[in-house]
Amino acid sequence: MEPKIVDIPPKKLVGARIINSLAEDKTGVLWQQFMPRRKMIKNRVNTDYWSVQNYKNFDPASFTEDTQFEKWAAVEVSAYEDLPDGLETFDLPAGKYAIFIFHGLASEYHKALRYIYESWLPSSGYELDERPQFEIMGSKYYGPTDANSEEETWIPIK
C-alpha cells in the first residue's frame, strides 16, 4: 500500500459534526443525521462524501479508544451559501497529504491505519502534520459492509 503524495489548496466543506471516540463511536448516528440534508447543500463540487477527523495534538502512539476528537460528515462546496439548518462550515487548510487507497470492510480499516502510522510513516521521511485527517468516499464506495468498497485515506504530512 504505497501512497500518492499531493499538495492541496484550502477546501470548503459543509456538514455535521460530533465529538467522537472509538470507545463510544457515534459515526453511524452522525451520518444518519447528515445524509437526509445532503441534497439541500448548494454549490457542491462533486458527489463525494468526506469523513473528517479533526484532532488536537494527534499522536498515534498515545491514541486510545477513549481519545476524543471532532468527527465530520461533509461534502465539498465551491462557496458557503444558504446552509441547511443543523449544518456547519469547515475550512480545511492547504497542505501536503499522503493518499492511501483502502479496499474492503470498514471493520478491517484499523489494520490499514496501523500500517500507515506504525510502518509507512516512520520510514517515509515525512512527519505527521497538525491538520485534519480525512477519508473521501467516491463512486467506488459501496458502504461499510461491502467488501468491494474503496475509499481514499488522506494523512497530513510535512
N, C-alpha and C positions, 0 to 999 in steps of 0.2 A: 504494500500500500504506500506508494510514493505520491506526495502531494504536488500540486501545481502552486507556484508562488506568484502572487499578484499584488499590485498596489491598487487600491480602490479610492475613488473620491468620496466625500461625505454622501450619505444616503438619508433620505427622509422615509420614515416608517410611520404607519398608523396601525394601532392595535389596542389590545387589552393586556394588562399586566397583573401579576400577583407576586407575593413573597412566597418562595417555594423552598423545599429541601427534598432530598431524596427519601428521607425517612417518612415525611408526610407529603408525598408527591401529589400535587394538585394540577398536574399538566392536563389531564383529561377534562377537568372542570373548566380550566382556562379556555381550552379550545371549544368546548360546548357553549361557552358564553360568547366567544368571538365569532364563530362560524355563521350564526344566523344574521349577523350585522355586516359581514364582509361585502355583500353586494351593494351596500349603501355607501361605501367608501368611494369618493371621487378621485380622479386623476391617478388611477392605478397604472403602474409602469408595465406590469405583465400579470400572469396568472399564478406566479409562485407564492408560496407561503414561507414566512420566516419564523423560526423559533429561536428567540434571543435569550441568552443568559448574560445578565449584567452583574458581575461580581465586584465586590470591594476587596482589593488586595488579594487577588486569587493566587493561591499557592497549591498546586496539585498534591504536594507531599503532605499538607496538613488538612486537605479537604476530607470531610467525613460525611456520613449520611445525614448528620444534623446541621451541617453548614447551610445557612440561609443565603438566598440570592434572589434577585429580581428576575422573573421569567416573563417573557413577552410572546404573544401570538400576534403576528403582524403581517402586513403587506407593504411593499414599497410603492411610494407615490412620487409624482413629479412636483406636487405642491400641496400644502395644507389648506384645505378649503371645506367648509361646511361639514365638520366632523359629526358623525352619528353619536347620539347620546351614549355615554359609557365608554367611548373610545378616546385614546390619547395619542399624542405625537411623541416620536422618539427620534432624536438626531444621532445617527451612527457616525462617529468620526472617521475621517480618512485614515488610511494606513495600509501596512503590508499584512497579508494573510497567507497562510498555508491552507490550501483547499484539499480535503481528503474526500473521496467518494466512498460512501458506505452502502453496501448491498445487504439486505436481509431484514430480519425481525428486529423490532425495537428492543425486545428483551435481550438481544445479543450486542446491543450498541455499546455497552460498558466495556466490552473487550476491545473495540476499536479505540475508545478513549484511553484505555490503559496502554495500548501500543503507542498512541500519539505522545502521551505525556511521559511514559516510562522508557520508551525505546527511541522513537524518532526524534523528539525534541532535544534530549540530552546529547545526541550525536550529530545534530543537524548544523551546528554553528550558529543557530538562532537562539534568541531568548523569548520567553513569553512576554507579551506587551500588555499593558493595563488598559485594554479596550474590551468591549463585549465579544464573546464567542457566540457563534450562531450556526444554525442549520438552515439550509434552503431546501424546501420540498417542492420540486417542479413536476413536470409531466410524467416522470418515471417513478413518482412516489405514489404507492397504491394503498397506503395505510400501515399502521404499526404492526398488524398481524399478518401482513403479506410478505412472504419470504423473497418475492421478486422486487420489492421496493428498493428504491435508490434515493439517497439524499446526499447533499453536499455538507460537509462539516468544515467551517471556517474558523481557524485558530489564529488569533492575533499574535504576530511575531515582530521582532526588531533585530 
